Amino acid sequence: MIASIADSERFLSRPVHAGDDNDSDHNTGDDEQVGLATKTRAKPKKPSQFKVLMLNDDYTPMEFVVMVLKRVFHMDLEQATRVMLHVHQKGVGVCGIFPYEIAETKVNQVMDFARQNQHPLQCTLEKA
């Protein structure tokens, strides 16, 4: 079927209104219902927290423990000294509380660094 140029120009110059998709089959909107699609999003729960614990021994120098606390746990000198003294006096001390993967990484960093420097320093983690 061939339409004349005049017919196509009339079609192309027809005004378009919002919501008009140029379909004559389209409903007028009287019986249409607009629904809002909602998706319930599960609120992510906070990851379990773990304490990184440092254990006292009679061989690792206090200065080395302070250096480890500063390097691995980003403590300032005063805080690192306080934690080191707590570990020395009580036998164990908390270096920080972290999600599992971070706590595990920090334990490994402490253990590796102590081993590289030939110190028996021990570090572990437990659920907070």
Secondary structure by P-SEA (a helix, b strand, c coil): ccccaaaaaaaaaccccccccccccccccccbbbbbbbbbcccccccbbbbbbbbbcccccaaaaaaaaaacccccaaaaaaaaaaaaaccccccccccaaaaaaaaaaaaaaaaaaccccccccccc
